[in-house]
């Protein structure tokens, strides 16, 4: 709870020596247990807990005296003398010289409660800090601290510190006392009340404890109140005209309004759980995009504070445990408990709360595990500028690139290569290993984007055509230098689609399916029409060249289109732009149901190793999605706009773009998180989330659209329409080819 002063000295005094003697006589070594936060050198004796049990970390339940408090009548009388409703109460013992890391009381539980600290021994030598203020608390005194401001302490090196900590919502008498109590650091209010001795013997008050269980669903009115408090704190440190602040406020208002509607219909009925959860997921996805942008005065990231306060604990399961919605960029390492305390983001020694670790928003990329074992433990410095025989157009700047030493090694070990399309530079890039270096070979096209490669065939979507190619290994062997190439893709035919803004493409059996972004649909091609619409999302009412939802990604599973991504669910021309930063969706084509909402410009859905993968381009991340519940888990954060994805063994090849500061790319979290964005292909170990190598384009190439792995093709070539080899290269049916061979034999 936020208080008006870092330290408040209550007008209570008690006989600390008597309490200390009673504890020593009853609480033997076996009675003490490890601190819930696993603080080294700290032990606790639970006095009031949920249902009177030994689990001091549990916050849900009727708060009742434990068996130990019943054996400590002086302590029980001391608690009762506070004349308040007691929540959880613990006796804490700290070894000499030990310190507790600074913690902030965050979450709905702590917004409703303050903490009373009562020192039993070691108070004179202990140092307490709350916010920027410091104080000593003598033995036998009771103090409040502004837990919302953050506090920490260090025990005296000369003796152990023993203190009682009491959570309380207060009472009329208690808060009246607090209002008039001493503020030791405020000269005008330093001695406003005379202290009174608390009665530890017979005739003490009856102990009152919290018996009302926490509601299974947070009320929208409490949610609104908690949100208002946090946003008021934020506005104290962030200018009203700060970019994107209105977007966060709009997301919060939408969440509260949505929650209020669900609550009015369902209340705590479990029939509303799916709707509650969907609202939570949408807010987490949207608020997560602001993670790391703004800190509250107490040092907490605002996205983390909002998650703790109005998401974690807003909905509970049948056992009373909070329903966990994992934020973007986070992993829930332990099961969160309600009402926890959290360390500010700058303190990495303990990322958890007193009752378990909350998901950390914006988790960093882990150290990479390289291909080829420990010898290649780091990506290493960039190697060999212009390493390759890339074609250079006379009317543009050089097509420069740098790469890590691990990139050619990885392709060499896998006997594979890459195709990369970049519509901004008008190039198809063939990436291959050559004598230990990376060779980048460029072919010129008119706005190449969608790319589908499937062993012996390849298709490329351009500004208004689809180009079809076939691999002819016999031609490859004759290309100069002879014997170097092991694949050669020759053009077979083209299809004019018109400007339909072709995005991703993939084969479903013998049919090529296209994402027709301009008409918001999936389509195929025939010999008669520009395109044949085959499927559109159910929220699109009809076909029109209006790019209503910016459908963009496609994945085929078991020979059928299965997953698509879109930047919004609008049914109006260009409507997806209004909420592009957090309106993206992942859709199951077969069921026509949205699997995951609240994504930031999603691209490139992929089904690999029995997992559904997706790129959140607006966040610059690679993630997985659980198809059953839509839960998203970020695997890696990368330094660019992620678009274009393929896999090779345990590695993901991810396309990165710099993205321009334009209307299309404004307002996304990536532009706030990464000031210097990169363009190229980054390789991520999907087992660890670490980057193991990269190819970075410089100068002319600034955006990547598609990335495709050519497995088993070490050094492929793609022949252009004017290549001289096309005139002397032929492909015939097998039966006809046999007759050609026989004729040659007879002639010889």
N, C-alpha and C positions, 0 to 999 in steps of 0.2 A: 504494500500500500504506500502511496506517495504521501509523505508527511511534510509539514511546513518548515522543518528544521532537520539537519543531519542527525543530531542527537537530542533526545528529550529525556531529562532526568525526572523520573516519577517520584512523588513525595513519600516513598515507602522505604523503610529500613527494616532489616531482619537480622537475627542473631546468626551470622554465617558460621561461627564456630560450632554452635549446637547442631546445625544442619550437617556440617562436615563430619562431626562425630557420629551422627546417626547413619550417614551414608557408609562410613567406614565399618560400622558394626553390622550392617545388613548386606551391603552389596559386595560380595566377594569377587574374586577374579573371574569366576565362571559367569557372573551376572552380566558383565560388560560384553558388548558385541561390536563388530567393526562399524565404522561410520557408514551410513547409506551411500555417501559419495566416494567411499573408499579412500578417504584422506589418510595419508600416512601419519602415524602417531596420534590418531584420533580414535576414541571409543565412545560408545553411547550406552545409556541405560534408559530404555523406553519407559515412560511414566504414563502417558495418555496416548493411545493409538487407536486405529480403526478396530472396533470390536474388542479392544483390550488385548490384542494379540502381540506377538513378538516382532512382527514385520513393521518396522518403523518407516519403511519406504512407501507403504500403502497409504493413500490419501482418501480413498473412498470408503464410506462406512460410518457407523455410529461411533463417535469418539468416546472411549470408555477407559477407566483406570486399569492399568496392568497389575499383575500380581506383585510387581516390585513397589508400585506406589502404595499398595495396601500395607506393605511392610515399613513404609516410611511416613509415619503420621505427620511429622514436622513439615515435610515437603508437600504433603497433601493439603495441610492447613495453609501453607504458604501460597499455593495455587489458588485456594478458595479465597484468600484475603485480597486478591486482586479485584474482587467483586466484578468479574466479567465472565463471559462464556468461553470456556477453554476449548481450543481445538487440540491439535497434536502438541504434546509436551515431551521434551527429551532432556536428560541430564548428559552433558558432554564433558569428557575428560581429555585434555590435550597435553602431550608430553612437553617438557621444557624446551623452549626455542622453536617449537613447531609453528607453522603458519598455515592459514587457510586462504586459498586463492580468492580473489575478489569475485563475488557473486552478486547477481541482480535478481531480486524477487520479481519474476515475470510470469505471466499467465493469469488466467481468470481466477484461480485459487488465491493468488497473492494480491490481486487487485482488491479483494474483499477482506484481506486480513493483514494485521500488523504482527510484529514479533517483539515480545518482551524478553530482554536479556537480564538475568539475575545472577550475579557473580557470587560463587560460594568460596573460592579460594584462588589465589594467584592474580587477583585483579590489579594490584598496584603496579606490577611490573609488566603487564600485558599492554600492547599497543593496539588500539582499535582505530580503523579508518572508515569513514563513510563519505563517499564522494571525494572531495579534496580536503575534508576536515578530519582532524585527528583528536583523540581523547583517551584518557585513562578512566576506567570504571572501577572504583574501589569495591572491596568485598562488602557484601551486605546491602548493596544498592540494586535498584531495578531501573533499567533504561530502555527506551525505545530507539530504534534506528530507522532512518528512511531507506528501507530495503530497495525501493525503486531506484534510488540513486546509486546503489552498489556499495557493498561493504566487505571488509576483510580484517584480519587480525593476526598478530604474532604473539605467542605466549612468551613469558619471561624466560630467559635462559637459566634462571636460578630456581625455578619451581614449576610444577604443573599447573595448568589452568583448568578449573572446574566451574562450569556455569550451567544454569538452567535456561532453556529457550522455550518460550510458550507462544504458540500461534493463537490469535484471537480475533474474532470479528468485533469484539467490544460489547459494551452495554451503555445505557444512558449514563450511569454513574461513572463508568470507566472513561468515556470520552469527555465528560465534564471535567474529570481530574486531569486528563491529558491537556485540555485546552488551557488550563491554568498552571501547568507544570513548568519547571525550569527549562530554559534553553541555554545550556552552559556557554555556548559560543556566541550568544546574543547578549551583549551587556545590559540591554534594557529589560531582558526577561530572564536574567540569570538566577534570581532568588525570589521568585514570586510566591512560593508556597513553603510552609514549614513542614518538614518531614515528620511522619508518624511511624511508630514501631508496629510492625505487623505481628499479630497474635499467632504463635505456633503451637499453642497448647489447647486445652479443653475450651469449648465455647466458640471455636472458630466457625466461620460460615460453612454452609454446605457447598461442596464443589459442584459447579454447573458445567456440563460439557455439551458439545455439539451433538445433537441426536438426529437432526434432519439430514437425510441423505441428499446428495447432490442429484439434481434432476437428470434424467437420461438424455434430454434434449435441452440445450441452452435456449432460454427465451429470447425472442428478437429484441425485446426492450433492454435486457442486460447486454446483449451483443452490441446494440447501438451505443449504449453508455460506455462500454469498454473501448469501442472504436473511437468514440469522440475524445476520450482521454488521450489515447495514443496520438491521434492526429493533431490534437492541440499541442502536444509536446513537439511533434515534428515541425509544426508551423513556427514554433519559437526559434528554430535553428535553420529553417529553409525558407528562402524568400517566396512570397506568394506567386511570383512570376516564374518560379523554377520550372524548367522543361519537364514535362511528363507528370508533374504533381497532379494536375487535373485528371489524368488518366487513372492514377492510383485511386483518387477519390471517387471517380466514376465507378471503378471496379468494386470498391467497398460499398457504395450505395446500392449497386445492383445486387450484391451478395445479401445485404441486409433485407432489401425489399423481397428478394426471392425467398429468403429464409422466413420472413414474416408470412408470405402467402402459403408456404408449405405448412408452417406451424398453425395457421388458422384452420387449415383443412385437416391435418393429421395430429397435431399436438405431439404426444409421445408414443402414438400408435406406430408400431413397427412397419406398417404399410407405407409410411412416408420415408423410411430409411434410404431407399434408393435415390429419391429426390434430394434429400438432405446431403447425401454423399456427393451427388453430382454438383450441387452448388459449392461444396467445399473444394472439390477438385478444380472447378473452374476458377475459383478465387486463388487457390494455391498456384495454379499455372500462370495467372495474370500477375499476382503480386510477386511471384518468384522472379519475374523479369526485372523487378526493381531492386533485387537483392544486391547489396554492395553499393548502391547509389547514395543512400542517406543513412546517417546514424542519429539516434536520439541523444539527448544530452547525457544520458547515463552510459553511452557507448554501445548500446545495442543497435544492431541493424534493424531498420523499421520493418522489413519483410519478416525477419525472424520473430520480432516482437508481436506482430500481427498473427503469425502462425501460432505462437504459443498461447495467445490470448483468445482469439475468436475462431480458431480451427481445432486445435488439439483440445479435446474435452467438450467440444460443442455437441458431439454425438457419441453415445456410449453403446457398447454391445450388450448382450444378455448378461454378461458377468460384471457389468459396470465399468469395463475398461474403455478408454477412449478409442474411437475409431481413427486409425492413423491414415492420413493422406500424405504421401511423401512428396515434398516439394521438388521442383525441377533442380537438377544439379545436386541431388542429395541421395544418401543411402541411410536408411534407418538401421543402425547397427545393433540396437537393443530395443526391446519393447518399451515405448514411452509410457510414463504414468502421468496422471493428471496433476496439474498444479505444481509443476516443477519450477526450480530456479535455474537460471542459466548464466553462463559466463559470457562476457562480451566477446565479440568476434576476435579481438586482438589477443585474447588469452587462449592459447592452443593447448595448454597443459591438461585441461579438463574440459572437453566440449560437451559434457553432460550436465544434467540437472541433479539435484540432490536425490531424485527418485528415478533416475535413468536418463540415458542420452536421448536428446531430441535430434531429429534429422538436421544436419547442418546444411544450410542453404549455400549453394555455390562452392561445393567441395572442390579442392584443387585436383589437377591431374596427378596421378601417382607416378613414381619413378618408372621409367620404361624397362621392360624386359625385352632384350633385343633378339632379332633372328640370329640363329647361328650360335647361341650360347653366350657365356659371360665375356668372351673376347670382344664382343661388339656392344658392350654394356651401355654406351651412350650414343645418341644419334651422331655426335661428332660435329666438327665444323663443316660448313658448306664446302663442297668440292667442285672444282672445275667449272668455272663460268663458260657458257657457250659449249658445254660438253656435248657435242653431237653434230650431226650434219644437217641441222634444220634449214629448211628452205627460207630464204629471206626475200620478201617482196621489195622491189625498188622504191615503192612509194610509202614505206612505213619504217619506223625505227626498228633496230635489231630485236630479234626474238631471243632474249637472253633468259637463262635459267641457272639456278644453283641447286645442288642437292647434297644430302648427307651421304657419307660413304656406305651407309647401310642399305641405301636404295638399290644400287646395281647388284649388291651381294644378295639381297632378298630375291630379286627377279631371276638372278642366275641360279640360285638354289632351287627355285620353283619351276625353272625352265618356262617362264611365262613373260608376258609383256602387258602393256596397257594401251587403251585408246581413251583419249580425253577430248571432249568437244568444248569449244569456247566461241559462243556466238558473237561476243563483243569484239573479238579479234578476227572472226571469220575463219577459224582454223579447226582442222582435226589434227590432233597431236598423237603421233605414234611414239610411245615411250618404251625403250628396249635397252637391254644391257649389251655393251660392246667392249670387250677387252677390259673388263673391270670398271668401266665408266658408264654413265647414263647417256644414251643417245636419244635426243628429242628431234623427231622428224615431223615436219609440218606439211599439211595439204590444205589448199584454199577452197572454201565453200562460201555460199551466201547464207550467213546466219545459221550455222549448224548447231542443233540442240539435241533432240532425242536421238539415242543411240541404242541399237539392239544387236548384240553379237551372240551367236549360238553355234559354236564349232565351225562348220563350213559356210555359214552365211552371216551377213551383216546388213543392217539397214540404218540409214542416217536421215533424220528429218531436218530439212532446211527451211528457208523463208516461206516457200510455197510448194515444195516438192518432197517426196520421199524417194531416196536413192537406194537401190538394191544392189548388193554385191555377193559374189560367191568366191570362196577360197579355192585356188587352183595351185596345189603344191608343185605340179610339174612346171608351171610357169615360174614359180618362186626360185627353183633351182637354177634357172637360166638368167636370172637377173644379176647384173653386176653389183659387187664383185661375185663371180660365180661360186656357188656353194655356201654363201653367207645366209641367204634368206631361207626360211623354212615354211613360209606362208605368203600367199599373195592374193589379195582380194581384188577381183576384177568387177567392174560395173556390168550388170546384166540388163537393167531397165530402170526407168524412173516413172513416178506417178505424180501428176500435178494435182495438188489438193486445194490450191488457193491459200490465202493467208489465214490459216486456222490456228496459228501460234502453237505448233506441235511441241509438246513437252516430252515426257517419257514415253518410250515404246517398248513392247516386249512381244515375243511370240507365244501364242497359245496353240500348240500343235503346229500346223502349217499356216495358221492365220497370224498376220501381224496386227496387233492392237495398238492404237495410238491414243494418247491423251490429247483430245481436241480442246485446248484451253479456251479458245475464243468462243466456242459453242457450248462449253460446260458439259462435255460428255466424253465417253469412250466411243471410238469408232473403228471400223475396219475399212478396207479398200476393195473395190471391184473394178472391172474394166469399163464400166459405164458411168459411174458417178464420181464426183469430187471426193466424197467420203460417204460411208454408210453408218449412221448413228446406231449404236448397239445398247448403250446404257447411259443413264444420267442419274445423279443423286435425286432422291425423292423430294428434296426441297427445291429443285429446279422445275419450274412449271412448264417450260417449253424450250425449243431450240431457237437461239437467237445469237447473232455475232456480237455479244455484249460482255463476255468474260465476267459473268456474274459472281462466281465463287472462286475463281482462279484454281480450277482443278489442275494438278500438276504431276503427281507421282503415281506410278503403277507398278504392281507386282503380280505376276502370274504364279499360281501354285497348282501343281498337279494338272497342268494343261488348261487351267481356267483363270481368267482375271479374278483376283481375290481381294487385293487391298489397293486403295487409292488415298491420296492426300489432297486436301484443298485448303486454301488460306482463309476460307470463311464459308458461311452457310447462307449468304445473301441470294435473293432471287431478283435483284435489280442490277442494272448495268453498272459494272465496276464497284458494286456494293461491298465487296470484300475489303476494299481499302480502308473503310471506316474503322475496322477493328483488326487490322492486319497483325498487330503486335501480340495479340492473344486470342484471336478468333479461329485459329486453325483447327482442323479436324482430321482424324484418321477413320476411314469408312471401310466396312466389310461389304464388298460388292454383291456377294451372293445373298446376304440377308438385307442389304440396303440399310444397315444400322450403323450409327456412329459408335465406334469403339472408344475413342479418346477425344476429349474436347480441350479447349484452352491452350492449344499448342501455338508456338510462335513461329509462323511461316514454315510449316512442316514440308518436307520434301523426301523423296526417295525411300518409300517403304520397301522393306526387303524381308523375306522369310529365309533364315539361314540358321543351321544347326538347331532346328526346332524352336527358334525364337523369332519374334517379330521385331524388326529394327526400324528406326526412323531417324531422320535428321531434323532437328529443330533449328532451321537456318537462322531465325531471328535471335536465337541464343548462342549460335555457334557451337552446337553440341551434337553428339552421337548418343542415341538412347535406345532402350528396349521398351516394349509395351506388352503388358499381359493382355492377350486377346479376350480373356474371360471377364476381367474387371476393369480394363483400361488403365491400370496403374502404370505410370511411366517411371523408369529409372535411368538416370543419366549415367552413361559409361565414361564419357570424356568431354571436356570442354576444349575447344580448339580456337586458334587465333584468326578466325575468318568466318565468313558466311558459308555455312556447310550446305553443299548441294552436289549430288552425284556420289553414288555409293556402290561398291562391289567388294567381294570378299575373296580371300585366298588363304586357305588353311585357317590359322588363328588370327589372321590379320584383316582389318578393314581398311580399304583404300577410300579415303574421303576427299572429295573435291572441295576446295576453299576458294572463295572470291573476296576481293577487297570490298566490294559494294560501294556505290557512290553515295555521297551525301545528297540524296534527292528525295522527292516526295515518296517514292516507292519504298525506300529503305530508311526513312526517318522514323523515329519513335520506337525502334526495336532495341532490346537490351544489349545486343552485341555492340552497337555503336557507342554505348556508354561504357561497357566492360573493357573493350579492347580499342585503344586509341590508334594503334598501328596494325591494320589488318593485312593479311597475307593472301596471295593467290597461288594455287598450286594443288598438289595432291599430298595429303598427310596420311601416314600409315599408323594405325592404332592397333595395339595388341588387345583384342577383345577380352582376354583373360584378366588383364590388369587395368585396362583403361589408359595405359601409358603410350606416349608417342615413341615410335621406334625408328622413324625416318621421315624425310619429306623431300619433295621436289617443289621448288618455289620459282614461279615465273616472275620476271621483272620487266620493266618498261612497257612494251605494247600489250602484253596479255594481262588483263586485270580481273577477268571473270572466268569461271569454269562452270559448265552445266552438267555434263555427263562424264562418268568414269566407268570403264568396262575392262575387266581382266580377261585377257586372252590366254587361257590356261593351255599349257603345252606348246605354245608358239613363242619361241625365243626371239626371233628377229623377223617379224611380219612386215609386209609392205601393202599399201593401198594405192592402186594405180588410178590416176586421174583420167578424165575423158579424152585427153589429147595425148596420152602416153603412146609412144610408138609401138610398144609391145602388144597393144590391143589389136593392131592390124594383123599380127601373125600368130595370135593365140586363139585356140578354138576349144570349145567344150561340146562333146557329142554324147548321146546316149551310149550305154555300154555295148549294146548289140552293134550299133553303127561303128563304134570304135574298133571292135574286133575285125570288121571287114576292112577298115583302113589299115590295120596292122597286117592282115593277110595280104592285101594288095601290095604293100611295101615289100613283104617277104618274097612274093612271086616276082616282083620287078627286079629284085636283087639276084 
